[in-house]
Amino acid sequence: MYEQAAVTLSEIFAYGRTFLKPHENILVSEWAEKCRIISEDESKGRPGPWDNSVAPYAVEIMDAFIEPDVYKLTMIGSAQISKTEIIKNIIGYIIENVPAPILLIYPTEDAARSFSSDKLEPMFRANEGLNSKIAKHNSRNKDNKTLYKKFVGGSLSMVGSNSPTSLAQRSIKYVLVDDRDRVTTAGDEGDAVELAEQRTESYSMLGAKIAEFSTPTIKGISKIEASYLASDQRQYHVPCPECKYFQTIQFENLVWEKEKDVFGYTVKHHPETVKFACKKCGSLIDEKHKYNMMLNGKWIASNPDIIHHRGYMINRLYSPFSTWGKHVAKFLEVKNDPTKLQVFYNTTLAKTWEIEESSAIDATGLTARCEDYLTEDNPFVPENILLLTGSVDTQPDRLEVHVWGWAANEEPYALAYKKFYGDADQDEVWEEVDDYFTDYKVTREDGRELSISYLPRLHHPIFVDSGGSNTQAVLNQCKRRYHKGFLAIKGVWGYDKPILLNRSKGGPKRNTPFQNIGVDGAKTILMKLLSTDKSPQKIHFTKAFCDIDYFAQITSEKAVKTYDRKNGAKIIWKKKKRNARNEVTDLFVYGYAAMKALNPNWKKLQDNLSAKTSEEKQQTIKPEPAEKLKRVSRKKRSGYSVHDW
C-alpha cells in the first residue's frame, strides 16, 4: 500500500518539476522554425520542417501573441493566407512553453471537430515534443477526446459557438477564435466571444490573451472588421524593386493586357499578362519579384496609438501558393454576379462587401436618365441589345409584366411594362399574358428583329413569381406554358444565397419545375446599376413609360442592418414606406435571374446577329448602324491599362 502511494507521489513530483521548469525564452515564430514538423497529412506536397521564409508576413502575427503589452490580436485575412497554421503554431507554442487553459472557438461544433481531427492531431503526431505532453489518446481517457486535450500544465477545449453550455465552464487564459464572422450568439446569453472573454478575468493580471481570425463578410455587420478597426490596423508593406517605395499589394494596382474593338469596348482580357503597378514610380512589376518583395516587407500600423490591440489585414495576393493571374481570371469570371463577387471580395481581397442602399438614390433624379428609344420619334431599340427576358409579378387582381433587353456584359434595358387585370386564379388573364409575350417583338436600329421566344424552346426566358396567395394557380399556369418558356420562381432570402439555386418540383404532388432564386443578390445588383450613369454598369430607361411612379417603385426598398440575440447582426431589405409598391423592383429581380439562367454567350449572340445577309439588312429602315456592326469584329491589341470594367 505504502509502496503504491510512494509511486503515485513520485509521479506527482515529476509532473510538478515539469510544470515548474523555466521555459525557454523563445518567440512563437522561433519555436515553429525550431520545433515544428509539417506532416504529409497536414500539407500534401509540402511536408517537412516549418520555414518562416515561406510566408514571412506570418512571423510578426505569431510573435505579437506573446508581446507583454498586447492583450488582443485580430487578423482579418483572405483564404489560404496561413491563418490556420498561425493558430496551430500558437497552440503548439503554448503547450510547450507557457502552458495554461486554452479555449478555441469555431462557429459550429462540427467545424471544431474537423479542425481537431484533420489539422491538430496530425500536428501532434508529427511533433514528438508536443505529443509527449498530450494525454494519451484512447477511448477511455477523458483527458484526450476530439474536442478536449489535456496537456502538462493546461488543457485545450474546442467548442462550437452553437453549443452555449461549452462556453460556461472553467476559467481560461488563452482564447482563440477562428472564422469570427460566422460565430453565432450563445443561445440567449449573448455573443459567444464576449462570453469567452469574461472567462479570462481570472488571468487578467497573468497575461491573458484573445486572438480572433476570420475572412470578412458584409460591411457594417462584419465582427472581424469591427475588431480590426478598434486595433492599431497594420498592413503588410513591400518595397518596389525599382524605387524601393513601400506599399501594400492591392487588386486595383494590378494591370493586364486587354483587346478592344474600334468603339473602345474591351472584348478580351489576358490575365496571364498581369503586372503590379507601383503606386509611386509606375513601374510594372512582374510576379517573379513577389517573393523577394515579401521577404523585405514590414507591417506598418495606421493607428499606432493603440498599444494593447494588434490588428493585421492581409489579402490573398501575398500568398506564395497562388498567382495574380489566377485571381484576375477569377475576378473576370464572377464580376457580373454579386453573390460570387462578394465571395471574391471576402475570401481573396480580404475586404468587406458593401451593400448599396437605395435610400441614397433619388427617384426624381432618375427621370433625367430616360432615353429616346421605343418612342414615337424613335420606335427602335439600341443595336447592342442581344436578347430579351420577361418577368411576371402576380397580384390577387392582376398580373404585372416586364420585358427586359440585355446587351453584352449584362447591361439591362427596360423595354416594356404592362398590367393585365383579372383574377390570377382564372385562365383568361394568363392567356392574355401568354399572347402578349408570344407576339412581343422589337426592332433594333440596324433592322434586326428580336423576340422573347427566339432562343431554343428548352430555355426559359420568362420567370413568373409563384409567391403570395396564388401559388398553386401560378404553378399550374406555368406548367401548361413550360414549353413556351414560362418558369415559376420562388424567392429565397439571405446574402449567402446565389442568384440561381437548384431547381425544384414544386412539392411532391405538384410535379411542376420551378426555380429558386436568391433575391438579395439581385437587389444588390439593381442598386449598383441605379447608382451609376456609366455604361456598361448602368440600367437604361425609356421615355415611353418610365415615369415618376415607375422610379418610385424601383427605388422603394433599402438594405438595413438589424440585430437580434439569436442571429446577431444581419442585413435585410425593407420597404422605405410601409405601403410602398415594389412590383418593378421584383420584376427586375425576376428578369435578371432569367437572364442569368440562360447563361448567354454574348460574343456568340453578337456574331449570330451580325451575320444577317445584306438582303435582310436592306429591309431595315435605318441601315447605317449595320455598317458599324461590321467593324466590331476588327480588334486592336491594347497595352497595359487600368481597369475599364
C-alpha positions in Angstrom: 0.0 0.0 0.0 2.8 2.4 1.0 4.9 1.4 -2.0 2.0 2.2 -4.3 1.4 5.6 -2.6 5.1 6.4 -3.0 5.0 5.7 -6.7 1.9 8.0 -7.1 3.7 10.7 -5.1 6.8 10.4 -7.3 4.6 10.9 -10.4 3.1 14.0 -8.9 6.5 15.5 -8.1 7.7 14.6 -11.6 4.7 16.4 -13.0 5.4 19.4 -10.8 9.0 19.6 -11.8 8.0 19.6 -15.5 5.4 22.3 -14.9 7.8 24.5 -12.8 10.8 24.1 -15.1 11.8 27.5 -16.5 10.6 27.8 -20.1 13.0 28.8 -22.9 12.9 32.5 -23.8 11.7 32.0 -27.4 9.3 33.6 -29.8 6.4 31.8 -31.4 8.0 32.0 -34.9 11.3 30.8 -33.5 9.6 27.9 -31.8 7.9 27.0 -35.0 11.1 27.0 -37.1 13.0 25.1 -34.4 10.4 22.5 -33.4 7.5 22.3 -35.9 7.4 19.5 -38.4 4.7 19.6 -41.0 3.4 16.1 -41.8 2.2 14.8 -45.1 -1.3 14.6 -43.5 -1.3 18.3 -42.8 0.1 19.5 -46.1 0.1 17.4 -49.2 3.2 18.1 -51.3 4.8 20.5 -48.8 5.8 18.4 -45.7 9.0 19.0 -43.7 10.3 21.5 -41.2 8.5 24.8 -40.8 10.1 27.6 -42.7 9.3 31.2 -41.8 10.6 32.5 -45.1 7.7 30.8 -47.0 5.2 33.2 -45.6 7.2 36.0 -44.0 4.2 38.1 -43.2 3.1 35.4 -40.7 6.1 35.9 -38.4 5.1 39.1 -36.7 1.5 37.9 -36.3 2.6 34.9 -34.4 5.1 36.8 -32.3 2.6 39.5 -31.4 0.6 36.9 -29.5 3.2 36.8 -26.7 4.0 40.6 -26.7 3.7 41.6 -23.0 1.7 44.7 -23.9 -0.7 43.0 -26.3 -3.9 41.7 -24.8 -5.9 41.2 -28.1 -4.8 40.2 -31.6 -7.0 40.4 -34.7 -6.2 39.0 -38.1 -8.6 39.8 -40.9 -7.4 37.9 -43.9 -8.3 36.1 -47.1 -8.5 32.3 -47.6 -5.2 30.4 -48.0 -3.1 33.0 -46.2 -1.8 30.8 -43.4 -4.4 31.7 -40.7 -4.9 28.0 -39.7 -1.1 27.4 -39.5 -0.7 30.5 -37.3 -3.4 29.2 -34.9 -1.7 25.8 -34.8 1.7 27.3 -34.1 0.3 29.4 -31.3 -1.3 26.4 -29.7 1.9 24.4 -30.1 3.9 27.2 -28.5 1.6 27.5 -25.6 1.7 23.7 -24.9 5.5 23.6 -24.9 6.4 27.0 -23.4 3.6 28.7 -21.5 1.1 26.0 -20.7 -2.3 27.2 -19.4 -6.0 26.6 -20.3 -6.9 27.3 -23.9 -10.3 27.8 -25.4 -10.6 27.5 -29.2 -14.0 28.7 -30.6 -15.4 27.7 -34.0 -18.8 28.7 -35.5 -20.0 25.1 -35.1 -19.1 22.0 -33.2 -18.7 20.2 -36.5 -16.1 22.7 -37.6 -14.2 22.3 -34.3 -14.2 18.5 -34.6 -12.9 18.8 -38.2 -10.1 21.1 -37.1 -9.1 18.8 -34.3 -9.2 15.6 -36.4 -7.8 17.0 -39.7 -5.4 19.7 -38.5 -4.4 19.5 -34.9 -4.0 15.8 -34.2 -1.7 15.3 -37.3 0.5 18.1 -35.9 0.7 16.4 -32.5 1.6 13.1 -34.1 4.4 14.7 -36.2 6.0 16.6 -33.4 7.3 14.4 -30.5 7.9 17.4 -28.2 4.2 18.2 -28.4 3.0 14.6 -28.4 4.8 13.8 -25.2 3.0 16.5 -23.3 -0.5 15.5 -24.5 -2.5 12.9 -22.5 -2.5 9.6 -24.3 -5.4 9.0 -26.6 -7.7 6.1 -26.0 -11.5 5.5 -25.8 -11.5 5.5 -22.0 -9.2 8.5 -21.4 -11.4 11.5 -20.7 -8.3 13.8 -20.9 -7.9 13.2 -24.6 -11.1 13.5 -26.6 -11.6 15.0 -30.0 -12.8 18.3 -28.5 -10.7 18.2 -25.3 -6.9 17.8 -24.9 -5.2 17.7 -21.5 -1.5 18.5 -21.5 1.1 19.2 -18.9 0.2 22.4 -17.2 -3.0 23.1 -19.1 -5.8 22.0 -21.4 -7.3 22.8 -24.8 -11.0 22.9 -25.2 -12.5 23.2 -28.7 -16.1 24.3 -28.9 -18.8 25.4 -31.4 -20.5 28.7 -30.7 -23.7 26.9 -31.3 -23.2 24.9 -28.1 -23.6 27.6 -25.3 -23.1 25.1 -22.5 -19.5 24.6 -23.7 -18.8 28.3 -23.0 -19.8 28.3 -19.4 -17.2 26.2 -17.7 -13.7 26.8 -16.2 -11.5 29.9 -16.4 -9.4 30.3 -19.5 -6.1 32.2 -20.1 -6.0 32.0 -23.9 -9.0 32.4 -26.2 -8.6 31.7 -29.9 -11.4 32.3 -32.3 -11.4 31.1 -35.9 -13.9 32.3 -38.5 -15.1 35.1 -36.3 -17.7 36.5 -38.7 -19.6 33.2 -38.6 -19.5 32.7 -34.9 -23.1 32.9 -33.6 -24.6 34.0 -30.3 -24.6 31.5 -27.5 -28.4 31.0 -27.1 -29.9 33.7 -25.0 -26.7 34.6 -23.3 -25.2 36.9 -26.0 -22.2 36.9 -28.2 -20.1 33.7 -27.8 -16.7 35.5 -27.9 -17.8 38.1 -25.4 -18.8 35.3 -23.0 -15.4 33.7 -23.6 -13.6 36.9 -22.8 -15.4 37.0 -19.4 -13.8 33.7 -18.6 -10.3 35.2 -18.9 -10.8 37.6 -16.0 -9.1 35.3 -13.5 -5.9 35.5 -15.7 -6.2 39.3 -16.4 -3.1 40.0 -14.4 -1.3 36.9 -15.6 -1.0 37.5 -19.3 -4.5 36.6 -20.6 -4.7 36.8 -24.4 -7.5 36.8 -27.0 -6.9 36.3 -30.7 -9.5 36.5 -33.5 -9.1 35.3 -37.1 -11.5 35.5 -40.0 -12.3 36.4 -43.5 -14.6 39.4 -43.5 -18.3 39.4 -44.7 -20.6 42.4 -45.1 -19.6 45.9 -44.3 -21.3 47.2 -41.2 -22.0 43.8 -39.7 -18.6 42.1 -40.0 -17.4 41.4 -36.5 -13.8 40.9 -37.6 -13.8 44.2 -39.4 -15.1 46.0 -36.3 -12.4 44.3 -34.2 -9.7 45.3 -36.7 -10.9 49.0 -36.8 -10.5 49.0 -33.0 -6.9 47.9 -33.3 -3.7 49.6 -34.4 -4.6 48.5 -38.0 -1.5 47.0 -39.5 -1.0 46.2 -43.2 2.0 44.5 -44.9 4.0 46.9 -47.0 6.5 45.6 -49.5 9.2 47.6 -51.4 9.1 48.4 -55.1 12.1 46.7 -56.8 12.7 49.9 -58.8 12.1 52.9 -56.5 12.1 51.0 -53.1 8.8 52.7 -52.1 6.9 50.7 -49.5 3.3 49.9 -50.4 0.6 47.3 -50.0 -0.4 44.9 -52.7 -3.9 45.7 -53.7 -6.1 44.4 -56.6 -6.7 47.8 -58.0 -3.0 48.2 -58.7 -2.9 45.1 -60.9 -2.9 45.7 -64.7 -3.1 43.4 -67.6 -3.4 43.4 -71.4 -6.9 43.8 -73.0 -8.1 43.7 -76.5 -10.6 46.4 -77.6 -12.9 46.9 -80.5 -13.0 50.0 -82.6 -15.6 51.5 -80.2 -13.2 51.2 -77.3 -15.0 48.3 -75.6 -12.9 45.6 -74.1 -13.6 42.3 -75.9 -10.9 40.1 -74.4 -8.8 40.0 -71.3 -5.3 38.4 -70.9 -4.9 37.8 -67.2 -1.7 35.8 -67.8 0.0 39.2 -68.6 -0.8 40.7 -65.2 1.7 43.1 -63.5 1.7 45.1 -60.4 1.9 48.9 -61.0 4.0 50.7 -58.4 1.9 53.5 -56.8 4.9 55.9 -56.8 7.1 55.3 -59.9 4.5 53.5 -62.0 6.9 50.6 -62.8 5.2 47.4 -63.9 6.4 44.7 -61.6 6.4 41.0 -62.6 5.1 38.4 -60.1 8.6 36.8 -60.1 9.6 39.6 -57.8 6.9 39.0 -55.3 8.9 36.6 -53.1 11.8 39.0 -52.6 9.4 41.8 -52.0 7.7 39.9 -49.2 11.0 38.9 -47.6 11.8 42.6 -47.3 8.3 43.6 -46.3 7.2 45.0 -43.0 4.0 45.6 -41.1 3.0 49.3 -40.7 0.3 50.5 -38.3 -2.0 53.2 -39.4 -3.4 53.7 -35.9 -0.2 53.4 -33.8 -1.6 55.0 -30.6 -3.4 51.7 -29.9 -1.0 49.7 -27.8 -2.9 46.7 -26.4 -4.7 45.6 -29.5 -2.7 44.4 -32.6 -4.6 44.2 -35.8 -3.4 42.6 -39.1 -5.0 42.7 -42.5 -3.7 40.8 -45.5 -5.1 39.5 -48.7 -4.5 36.5 -51.0 -2.4 38.5 -53.4 0.5 38.0 -51.0 0.0 34.2 -50.9 3.1 32.2 -52.0 0.7 29.4 -53.1 -1.4 31.3 -55.7 -0.7 33.7 -58.6 -2.0 37.1 -59.5 -3.1 35.8 -62.9 -5.3 33.2 -61.3 -7.0 35.9 -59.2 -7.6 38.2 -62.2 -9.1 35.3 -64.1 -11.4 34.6 -61.2 -12.5 38.2 -60.9 -13.3 38.3 -64.6 -15.4 35.2 -64.2 -17.5 36.5 -61.3 -17.6 40.3 -61.7 -21.1 40.3 -63.0 -22.6 38.0 -60.3 -22.9 39.9 -57.0 -23.1 36.8 -54.8 -19.9 35.3 -56.4 -18.2 38.7 -56.4 -18.9 39.1 -52.7 -17.1 35.8 -52.1 -14.2 37.1 -54.2 -14.1 40.3 -52.1 -14.2 38.4 -48.8 -12.0 35.4 -49.5 -9.5 36.8 -52.0 -9.3 40.5 -51.3 -10.0 40.3 -47.6 -12.5 43.1 -47.9 -16.0 43.5 -46.7 -18.8 43.6 -49.2 -20.6 46.9 -49.2 -24.4 46.9 -50.0 -25.8 49.8 -51.9 -28.7 51.5 -50.2 -31.5 52.7 -52.4 -32.2 55.4 -49.9 -29.4 57.4 -51.4 -30.9 57.1 -54.9 -33.4 59.8 -55.8 -36.4 58.6 -57.8 -37.0 62.0 -59.3 -33.4 62.3 -60.4 -33.7 59.0 -62.3 -36.2 60.6 -64.7 -33.3 62.6 -66.2 -31.8 59.3 -67.3 -34.7 58.3 -69.6 -33.6 57.7 -73.2 -35.3 58.1 -76.5 -36.0 54.6 -77.6 -39.3 52.9 -78.3 -41.0 56.3 -78.5 -43.0 57.9 -81.3 -39.8 59.7 -82.5 -37.7 56.6 -82.3 -39.6 53.3 -82.4 -36.3 51.2 -82.4 -34.2 49.8 -79.6 -30.4 50.2 -79.5 -28.5 47.8 -81.7 -26.3 46.5 -78.9 -29.3 44.6 -77.3 -28.7 40.9 -77.8 -31.5 39.0 -76.0 -34.8 39.6 -74.2 -36.3 38.2 -71.0 -39.7 38.6 -69.4 -40.9 38.7 -65.8 -44.3 38.4 -64.2 -45.4 39.6 -60.8 -48.6 38.1 -59.5 -51.1 40.1 -57.5 -54.6 39.0 -56.5 -56.4 41.2 -59.0 -53.7 41.5 -61.8 -50.5 40.3 -63.4 -47.8 42.8 -64.0 -45.3 42.0 -66.7 -42.0 43.5 -67.8 -39.7 42.9 -70.8 -36.0 43.4 -70.4 -33.4 43.8 -73.1 -29.8 42.7 -72.4 -26.6 43.9 -74.0 -23.2 42.3 -73.6 -21.8 42.4 -70.0 -25.3 42.0 -68.7 -26.3 45.7 -69.5 -30.1 46.0 -68.9 -32.7 48.0 -70.9 -36.3 48.5 -69.7 -38.4 47.7 -72.8 -42.0 47.2 -71.7 -44.1 47.4 -68.6 -47.8 46.4 -68.6 -50.6 45.4 -66.3 -53.2 42.7 -67.1 -56.2 42.9 -64.8 -58.1 39.9 -63.8 -58.3 37.1 -61.2 -54.9 35.4 -61.1 -56.7 32.1 -60.4 -58.5 32.3 -63.8 -57.3 31.3 -67.2 -58.3 34.4 -69.1 -55.7 36.8 -67.7 -53.0 34.2 -68.2 -54.0 33.7 -71.8 -53.6 37.5 -72.3 -50.1 37.4 -70.9 -49.3 34.4 -72.9 -50.4 36.1 -76.1 -48.5 39.3 -75.2 -45.2 37.5 -74.7 -45.7 35.4 -77.8 -46.4 38.4 -80.0 -43.9 40.7 -78.5 -41.2 42.0 -80.9 -38.8 44.9 -81.1 -36.6 46.1 -83.9 -33.1 47.2 -83.4 -31.7 50.3 -85.1 -29.9 48.1 -87.6 -33.2 46.5 -88.5 -32.7 43.2 -86.7 -35.9 42.0 -85.1 -35.8 40.4 -81.6 -38.5 38.5 -79.7 -38.6 36.8 -76.3 -39.0 33.3 -77.9 -36.2 33.4 -80.4 -34.0 31.3 -78.1 -34.2 27.5 -78.1 -37.5 26.3 -76.6 -35.8 24.4 -73.8 -34.6 27.7 -72.4 -37.0 29.6 -70.1 -36.7 33.4 -70.6 -39.9 34.2 -68.7 -39.7 34.0 -64.9 -43.0 34.1 -63.0 -43.5 34.9 -59.3 -45.2 32.0 -57.5 -45.4 33.6 -54.1 -48.4 35.1 -52.4 -51.9 33.5 -52.2 -51.9 32.2 -55.8 -49.1 29.7 -55.6 -50.9 26.6 -56.9 -52.6 28.5 -59.7 -49.3 30.0 -60.8 -47.6 26.6 -60.8 -50.5 25.2 -62.8 -50.4 28.0 -65.4 -46.6 27.8 -65.7 -46.7 24.1 -66.2 -49.1 24.5 -69.1 -46.7 27.0 -70.7 -43.4 25.4 -69.8 -42.7 24.6 -73.4 -43.2 28.4 -74.2 -40.5 29.5 -71.8 -42.6 30.2 -68.7 -40.9 29.1 -65.4 -42.3 29.6 -61.9 -39.8 31.0 -59.4 -39.6 31.3 -55.7 -37.5 34.0 -53.9 -35.1 32.9 -51.2 -33.6 35.5 -48.8 -30.1 35.7 -47.5 -26.8 37.2 -48.7 -25.2 33.8 -48.6 -27.6 32.5 -51.3 -26.5 32.6 -55.0 -28.9 34.2 -57.5 -29.7 30.8 -59.0 -30.3 27.9 -56.6 -31.3 24.4 -57.5 -34.5 23.9 -59.5 -37.3 22.1 -57.6 -40.5 20.3 -58.5 -43.0 22.5 -56.5 -43.8 19.9 -53.9 -44.5 16.1 -54.0 -48.0 16.5 -55.6 -47.3 19.4 -57.9 -44.6 18.0 -60.1 -44.1 21.4 -61.6 -40.5 22.7 -62.2 -39.7 26.0 -60.5 -36.5 27.9 -59.9 -35.4 29.1 -56.5 -33.6 32.5 -56.8 -31.5 34.5 -54.3 -33.3 37.8 -54.3 -30.8 39.7 -52.0 -28.0 39.3 -54.6 -30.2 40.5 -57.4 -31.4 43.5 -55.4 -27.8 44.4 -54.7 -27.1 44.4 -58.4 -30.1 46.6 -59.1 -28.9 49.2 -56.6 -25.4 49.3 -58.2 -27.0 49.7 -61.6 -29.2 52.5 -60.3 -26.3 54.3 -58.6 -24.2 54.9 -61.8 -24.8 56.5 -65.1 -21.8 54.9 -66.8 -22.2 52.0 -69.3 -22.0 49.1 -69.1 -22.7 49.3 -65.4 -25.9 51.2 -65.6 -29.6 50.3 -66.3 -31.3 52.0 -69.2 -34.8 53.5 -69.1 -37.1 54.7 -71.9 -39.2 57.8 -72.0 -42.0 55.7 -73.3 -43.3 54.5 -69.9 -40.7 55.1 -67.2 -42.3 57.9 -65.1 -42.0 59.0 -61.5 -44.3 56.2 -60.3 -42.1 53.7 -62.1 -39.0 55.1 -60.4 -40.6 55.3 -57.0 -41.3 51.5 -57.3 -37.8 50.6 -58.4 -36.3 52.6 -55.5 -38.9 51.5 -53.0 -36.6 49.3 -50.9 -33.5 49.8 -48.9 -31.0 47.5 -47.2 -31.0 47.9 -43.4 -29.0 46.3 -40.6 -30.9 44.5 -37.9 -29.9 42.7 -34.8 -31.4 40.0 -32.6 -29.9 38.0 -29.8 -30.3 34.7 -31.6 -28.9 35.5 -35.0 -26.8 38.6 -34.3 -26.4 41.3 -36.9 -27.8 40.8 -40.4 -28.8 42.8 -43.5 -32.4 42.7 -44.8 -34.3 44.5 -47.5 -37.3 46.6 -46.3 -39.7 49.0 -47.9 -38.9 52.6 -47.2 -42.6 53.3 -46.7 -44.9 50.6 -45.3 -47.4 50.8 -48.1 -45.0 51.5 -50.9 -45.4 49.5 -54.1 -42.3 47.5 -55.2 -43.6 45.5 -58.2 -41.0 47.0 -60.5 -38.2 46.0 -58.1 -39.4 42.4 -58.1 -39.8 42.4 -61.9 -36.2 43.4 -62.3 -35.1 40.6 -59.9 -37.0 38.0 -61.9 -35.9 39.3 -65.3 -32.3 39.4 -64.2 -32.5 35.9 -62.8 -34.0 34.7 -66.1 -31.1 36.2 -68.0 -28.6 34.5 -65.6 -30.4 31.2 -66.1 -29.9 31.5 -69.9 -26.2 31.8 -69.3 -25.8 33.7 -72.6 -22.6 33.6 -74.6 -22.5 37.3 -75.5 -19.9 37.0 -78.2 -21.7 34.2 -80.0 -25.0 36.1 -79.8 -23.4 39.2 -81.2 -21.8 37.2 -84.0 -25.1 35.5 -84.9 -27.0 38.8 -85.0 -24.2 40.4 -87.1 -24.3 37.6 -89.6 -27.6 38.7 -91.3 -27.4 38.8 -95.1 -27.2 42.1 -96.9 -30.6 41.4 -98.3 -32.1 41.3 -94.8 -30.3 44.5 -93.9 -31.7 46.3 -96.9 -35.2 45.7 -95.4 -34.4 47.9 -92.3 -35.5 51.5 -92.1 -32.1 52.5 -90.7 -29.3 50.6 -92.5 -26.4 52.8 -91.4 -25.8 51.1 -88.0 -25.4 47.8 -89.7 -22.2 49.1 -91.4 -21.0 50.0 -87.9 -21.6 46.4 -86.7 -19.2 45.1 -89.3 -16.4 46.9 -87.6 -17.0 45.2 -84.2 -15.0 42.2 -85.3 -11.9 44.3 -86.0 -9.9 44.2 -82.9 -6.8 46.0 -81.7 -4.4 44.9 -79.0 -4.0 47.5 -76.3 -1.1 47.7 -73.9 -1.4 47.7 -70.2 -4.2 49.9 -68.8 -6.1 50.4 -65.6 -9.4 48.6 -65.3 -12.3 49.7 -67.6 -14.8 47.2 -66.1 
